[in-house]
């Protein structure tokens, strides 16, 4: 036993040296790689006592900004949590949010919730959304934005429903397709008639399906579903109304036809398939 003790001591000393060496080799700047979180600078919300106009597809609000024309298709949409909420516009510097109008849970002509599409968010409790209103009315030689956007408090939105598909319109190919966004699988495709290029071109960009209805007064649609989008014509108000882009069947289509900007579908069945898509479904229109 006495013979083993010196060996044990020697081993313990060797281990202590080894551990001491490991400690000495530790990097001196171990904590230098930790980057402190950057403070978020939130814009100031400007208060107002003025009455705010409720934004609809017929509204023209000059303070609204044009929406981006290239956005990844979304797969869900929202609705207003209460009766109406305030819409804000950010200043050019991004330092202020100023009220520009109000958005109601439903439109004056419908009782169902209107879809709210979120296209961006900040870390200050606000979401950027697409809006149904126009920035201005177009005039000859002065086209207007086809789609506008604004900001709303995140807490003012609640989920509405899923939008698993998107509509893709290729104007150069004169085609419309319904595509599953997750798998990119084409479910339907049809030829279309679009707006006259010189006088009433179909707008390009990204918007959403706003509502569906049937209007027996428009006999050319043969009592089939008309689907309205959030897009507005960039060149015309179409006899004084909102000039919204619609998707619909057109019976007895004349040869070499061109629309006032709407997209004419080749059959009543195609109109019904498009009309069955949920409101808020993305629609991408490209040249």
C-alpha positions in Angstrom: 0.0 0.0 0.0 2.9 2.4 0.8 4.4 1.6 -2.6 1.1 2.7 -4.4 0.8 6.1 -2.6 3.7 7.9 -4.4 2.2 6.7 -7.7 -1.2 8.1 -6.8 0.3 11.5 -5.8 2.2 11.6 -9.0 -0.9 11.0 -11.0 -2.8 13.7 -9.1 -0.1 16.2 -9.8 0.0 15.4 -13.5 -3.8 15.8 -13.7 -3.6 19.2 -11.9 -1.0 20.4 -14.4 -3.1 19.2 -17.3 -6.2 20.9 -16.0 -4.2 24.1 -15.3 -3.0 24.1 -18.9 -6.5 23.8 -20.2 -7.7 26.7 -18.1 -4.8 28.9 -19.4 -5.7 28.1 -23.0 -9.3 29.5 -22.7 -9.8 32.6 -25.0 -9.5 35.9 -23.3 -12.3 37.4 -25.4 -14.9 34.8 -24.7 -17.7 37.4 -24.2 -16.7 39.6 -27.1 -18.9 37.7 -29.5 -22.1 38.5 -27.7 -23.8 41.4 -29.5 -26.2 43.5 -27.4 -29.8 43.7 -28.8 -30.4 46.8 -30.8 -33.1 49.1 -29.5 -36.2 49.4 -31.7 -37.0 53.0 -32.6 -40.8 53.2 -32.9 -42.6 55.9 -34.8 -44.7 58.5 -32.9 -48.5 58.0 -33.3 -50.0 61.4 -34.1 -53.4 61.9 -32.4 -56.3 63.5 -34.2 -59.8 64.7 -33.2 -60.9 65.0 -36.8 -63.6 62.7 -38.1 -62.0 59.9 -40.2 -63.6 58.8 -43.5 -64.4 55.1 -43.8 -62.3 53.7 -46.7 -64.2 51.8 -49.4 -63.5 50.9 -53.0 -65.1 54.3 -53.9 -62.9 56.4 -51.6 -60.1 58.6 -52.9 -57.6 59.5 -50.2 -54.6 61.5 -51.4 -52.4 60.6 -48.4 -52.4 56.8 -49.2 -49.3 55.3 -50.6 -49.0 53.0 -53.6 -48.6 49.3 -52.6 -45.6 47.3 -53.6 -46.2 45.5 -56.9 -44.1 42.4 -55.9 -45.1 40.5 -52.8 -44.9 36.8 -51.9 -48.5 35.3 -51.9 -50.0 35.0 -48.4 -51.9 31.9 -47.2 -54.2 33.4 -44.7 -56.2 36.6 -44.2 -57.6 38.7 -41.3 -60.6 40.8 -40.4 -61.2 43.8 -38.2 -61.7 42.8 -34.6 -64.3 45.5 -33.9 -66.7 47.7 -35.8 -64.0 49.9 -37.3 -60.4 50.8 -36.8 -58.0 53.6 -37.6 -55.7 53.4 -40.7 -52.4 55.1 -40.5 -49.8 56.4 -43.0 -46.1 56.5 -42.2 -44.2 59.7 -42.8 -41.4 59.7 -45.4 -38.8 59.4 -42.6 -40.8 56.6 -40.9 -40.8 58.6 -37.7 -44.6 59.3 -37.5 -47.8 57.5 -38.0 -50.7 59.8 -39.0 -54.4 58.7 -39.2 -55.6 58.8 -42.8 -59.0 57.1 -42.5 -60.9 54.2 -40.9 -61.6 50.7 -42.1 -64.9 49.0 -41.2 -65.4 45.3 -40.5 -67.8 45.0 -43.5 -68.6 47.2 -46.5 -71.8 49.3 -46.7 -73.2 46.9 -49.2 -72.3 43.6 -47.5 -72.7 42.1 -44.0 -69.8 39.6 -44.2 -66.4 40.7 -42.9 -64.2 42.2 -45.5 -60.8 40.6 -45.8 -57.7 42.3 -44.5 -54.4 41.3 -46.1 -51.2 41.8 -44.1 -48.1 42.4 -46.3 -45.6 43.6 -43.7 -45.1 44.2 -40.0 -42.9 46.1 -37.7 -41.8 45.5 -34.1 -43.9 48.3 -32.7 -47.3 46.7 -32.8 -48.4 47.7 -36.4 -49.0 45.8 -39.6 -48.9 47.0 -43.1 -52.0 46.1 -45.1 -53.5 46.4 -48.6 -56.4 48.9 -48.7 -59.6 49.0 -50.9 -59.4 52.8 -51.5 -57.7 54.8 -54.3 -55.0 57.3 -53.9 -56.4 59.4 -56.7 -58.6 59.2 -59.8 -56.8 58.7 -63.0 -56.9 61.1 -65.9 -55.7 61.0 -69.5 -51.9 60.9 -69.5 -51.8 60.6 -65.7 -52.2 57.0 -64.5 -53.0 56.3 -60.8 -51.8 53.5 -58.6 -53.8 50.3 -58.9 -53.4 49.3 -55.3 -52.8 51.2 -52.1 -51.5 50.3 -48.6 -51.5 51.6 -45.0 -50.8 50.6 -41.4 -53.1 49.3 -38.7 -52.5 48.2 -35.1 -51.8 44.5 -34.9 -54.2 44.2 -32.0 -57.1 45.4 -34.2 -56.8 42.3 -36.4 -58.1 38.7 -35.8 -57.8 35.7 -38.2 -60.5 35.4 -40.9 -59.7 32.3 -42.9 -57.0 30.4 -44.9 -56.3 31.4 -48.5 -54.3 28.3 -49.8 -54.4 29.2 -53.5 -53.5 32.3 -55.5 -54.6 33.5 -58.9 -51.9 34.1 -61.5 -52.7 36.2 -64.6 -50.2 36.3 -67.4 -51.2 39.1 -69.8 -48.6 38.2 -72.4 -50.0 34.7 -72.6 -53.6 35.8 -72.2 -54.1 33.2 -69.4 -55.4 32.9 -65.9 -54.4 30.1 -63.5 -55.4 29.0 -60.0 -52.3 27.7 -58.2 -51.9 26.0 -54.9 -49.4 28.2 -53.1 -47.8 25.6 -51.0 -47.1 23.0 -53.7 -47.1 25.4 -56.7 -49.5 23.0 -58.4 -51.7 24.4 -61.1 -55.3 23.4 -60.4 -57.0 25.3 -63.2 -56.0 27.4 -66.2 -58.1 29.3 -68.8 -57.6 31.7 -71.7 -58.8 35.2 -71.0 -59.7 38.5 -72.7 -58.0 41.5 -71.0 -58.1 45.3 -71.2 -57.3 47.2 -74.4 -53.6 48.0 -74.2 -53.8 51.5 -75.6 -57.0 52.8 -73.8 -57.8 50.7 -70.8 -55.0 48.3 -69.9 -55.5 45.7 -67.2 -53.3 46.8 -64.2 -50.4 44.8 -63.0 -49.1 44.0 -59.5 -50.6 42.1 -56.6 -54.0 42.5 -55.0 -56.7 40.3 -53.5 -60.2 39.0 -54.3 -62.5 41.4 -52.5 -66.0 40.1 -53.0 -68.3 38.0 -55.2 -71.8 38.8 -56.4 -74.3 38.2 -59.2 -75.9 41.1 -61.1 -78.8 40.2 -63.5 -78.5 43.7 -65.0 -75.2 42.8 -66.6 -76.8 40.4 -69.1 -73.4 39.5 -70.7 -72.4 37.7 -67.5 -75.4 35.3 -67.9 -76.2 35.5 -64.2 -72.9 34.0 -63.2 -70.6 35.1 -60.4 -68.7 38.3 -60.8 -65.5 38.5 -58.7 -64.3 41.9 -57.7 -60.6 42.5 -56.8 -58.9 45.2 -54.8 -57.3 46.5 -58.0 -58.4 49.8 -59.6 -58.0 50.7 -63.2 -54.9 52.9 -63.6 -56.4 54.9 -66.5 -60.2 55.1 -66.1 -63.0 55.4 -63.5 -65.3 53.4 -65.8 -68.4 55.7 -66.2 -67.7 57.4 -62.9 -67.6 54.4 -60.6 -64.7 53.0 -58.6 -63.2 51.3 -61.7 -62.5 48.1 -59.8 -61.0 45.2 -61.7 -63.4 42.3 -62.0 -63.2 38.7 -63.2 -66.3 37.5 -65.0 -67.8 35.5 -67.8 -68.7 37.4 -71.0 -71.3 35.7 -73.2 -71.1 36.0 -77.0 -67.5 37.4 -76.9 -66.9 39.3 -80.1 -63.8 38.6 -82.2 -60.7 40.6 -81.3 -62.4 41.6 -78.1 -60.8 43.8 -75.4 -62.3 44.9 -72.1 -62.3 48.1 -70.1 -59.6 46.4 -68.0 -61.6 43.5 -66.5 -60.6 39.9 -67.1 -63.2 38.0 -69.1 -63.4 34.3 -68.5 -64.3 31.8 -71.3 -67.1 30.0 -69.6 -69.7 30.3 -66.9 -68.1 27.3 -65.1 -64.8 29.1 -65.0 -66.5 32.1 -63.4 -68.0 29.9 -60.7 -64.7 28.2 -59.9 -63.0 31.6 -59.5 -66.1 32.9 -57.5 -65.7 30.0 -55.1 -62.3 31.1 -53.9 -62.3 32.7 -50.5 -62.1 36.5 -50.2 -58.6 37.7 -49.6 -57.1 35.2 -52.1 -54.0 36.8 -53.7 -54.2 37.7 -57.4 -50.9 38.4 -59.2 -51.1 40.1 -62.6 -48.0 40.3 -64.7 -47.1 41.3 -68.2 
